[in-house]
Amino acid sequence: MRARSSPKSPPPHGGRLVEGLLAITPPLITALYAGLCGLLALVLAIRVSLHRSKERIDLGYEGNSDLFRTIRVHGNNIESTAIVLVILAIDEMLGAPTLAIHLMGAGFFVGRILHAQGLHKTSGPSLGRIAGQSLTWLAMAVVSFYAVYLFAVRGRL
């Protein structure tokens, strides 16, 4: 990708100029949150496996509401994690400030932990579940709107 920058102006996409080409910085901060989210997904998957083993249920949940809830804790986490991490990485590569990336990543990760704990304890409303889902949705909205904002100020059609 050719950069349209003069030597005096900063690169348009948060990267750096290398011999006239734009080098996008790898999303290293996002890597931290991707790793943490991966570890959380691993813990939740192990909980499903242990619960299945205990109940001797290999597939499905056979009407076992506790197993169903354990499966949903894992599934709910997986359903939102990928899209948020992809957009967070895009935000970071487009030059979002380090603090913003950390706030969005940490907010999302804390939200996923709170939600998992809250839903694991009860299938009904709980403080952890409500706070966790609220943080998750807030982080998802912020990373998404921030990506649109970065496109608007740095992108071109």
C-alpha positions in Angstrom: 0.0 0.0 0.0 1.5 3.4 -1.0 1.4 6.0 1.6 0.2 9.5 0.7 2.3 11.4 3.1 4.9 14.1 2.7 8.0 13.6 4.8 6.7 16.3 7.2 3.2 14.8 7.7 2.5 11.6 9.8 1.4 8.4 8.0 -2.4 8.4 7.5 -3.1 5.0 9.1 -1.1 4.9 12.4 1.8 3.0 10.9 5.2 4.2 9.9 6.8 4.9 6.5 9.4 2.5 5.3 11.0 3.5 2.0 7.8 5.2 0.8 5.5 2.3 1.9 3.3 2.2 4.9 4.2 -0.4 7.4 1.3 -1.2 9.7 2.3 -1.8 13.3 1.2 -5.3 14.5 -1.5 -5.3 17.1 0.7 -6.2 20.1 -1.7 -4.9 22.8 -4.6 -6.8 21.2 -2.4 -9.9 21.4 -2.4 -9.6 25.2 -6.2 -9.5 25.3 -6.5 -12.2 22.7 -4.3 -14.4 24.9 -6.3 -13.6 28.1 -9.6 -14.3 26.2 -8.1 -17.5 24.9 -7.2 -18.7 28.4 -10.7 -17.8 29.6 -12.2 -19.8 26.7 -10.0 -22.7 27.7 -11.1 -22.6 31.3 -14.8 -22.5 30.3 -14.3 -25.4 27.8 -12.6 -27.5 30.5 -15.6 -26.8 32.8 -17.9 -28.1 30.1 -15.8 -31.2 29.7 -15.6 -31.9 33.4 -19.4 -31.4 33.8 -20.1 -33.7 30.8 -17.8 -36.3 32.4 -19.4 -36.0 35.8 -22.9 -36.4 34.2 -21.8 -39.0 31.7 -23.3 -37.0 28.8 -21.1 -37.0 25.7 -23.2 -34.9 23.4 -26.0 -32.3 24.0 -27.3 -31.8 27.6 -30.1 -34.4 27.8 -32.3 -32.1 29.8 -29.7 -31.4 32.4 -30.2 -27.7 33.2 -26.9 -27.3 35.0 -25.0 -28.7 32.1 -26.9 -26.6 29.7 -26.0 -23.5 31.7 -22.3 -24.5 31.7 -22.4 -25.0 27.9 -24.1 -21.6 27.5 -21.5 -19.9 29.6 -18.8 -21.2 27.2 -20.9 -20.5 24.1 -21.9 -17.0 25.1 -18.2 -16.1 25.6 -17.2 -17.5 22.2 -20.0 -15.7 20.4 -18.8 -12.3 21.3 -15.1 -12.7 21.7 -13.9 -13.1 18.1 -15.6 -10.1 16.6 -14.5 -7.8 19.4 -10.9 -8.9 19.1 -10.9 -8.5 15.4 -12.2 -5.0 15.6 -9.9 -4.2 18.5 -6.9 -5.3 16.4 -8.1 -3.1 13.5 -8.4 -0.1 15.8 -4.9 -0.7 17.1 -3.5 -1.1 13.6 -5.2 2.1 12.5 -3.4 4.0 15.3 -5.8 4.2 18.2 -4.0 5.4 21.3 -2.5 2.8 23.6 -4.6 3.7 26.5 -7.8 3.4 24.4 -6.8 -0.1 23.3 -6.1 -1.1 26.9 -9.4 0.3 28.2 -11.4 -1.4 25.5 -9.6 -4.7 25.8 -9.6 -4.7 29.6 -13.3 -3.6 29.8 -14.3 -6.4 27.4 -12.2 -9.1 29.3 -13.5 -8.0 32.7 -17.1 -8.1 31.3 -16.6 -11.6 30.0 -15.3 -12.8 33.4 -18.2 -11.2 35.3 -20.8 -12.6 32.9 -19.3 -16.1 33.1 -19.3 -16.0 36.9 -22.8 -14.6 37.0 -24.4 -17.0 34.6 -22.5 -20.0 36.1 -24.2 -19.3 39.4 -27.8 -18.9 38.2 -29.7 -18.9 35.0 -31.7 -16.0 36.2 -30.6 -12.4 36.6 -27.6 -11.7 38.7 -25.3 -8.8 39.3 -22.4 -10.5 37.6 -24.4 -11.4 34.6 -25.9 -8.0 34.2 -22.7 -6.1 34.8 -20.7 -8.5 32.6 -23.1 -8.3 29.7 -23.3 -4.5 30.0 -19.5 -4.2 29.9 -19.3 -6.6 27.0 -21.9 -4.6 25.0 -20.2 -1.3 25.9 -16.8 -2.6 24.8 -18.3 -4.0 21.6 -20.0 -0.7 20.8 -16.9 1.4 21.6 -14.5 -0.7 19.5 -17.0 -0.7 16.6 -17.8 3.0 16.7 -14.1 3.7 17.1 -13.3 1.7 14.0 -15.9 3.7 12.0 -14.4 7.0 13.5 -10.9 6.0 12.5 -12.1 5.2 9.0 -13.8 8.6 8.8 -10.8 10.6 9.8 -8.1 8.4 8.2 -9.7 6.4 5.5 -10.8 7.2 2.1 -13.4 5.8 -0.2 
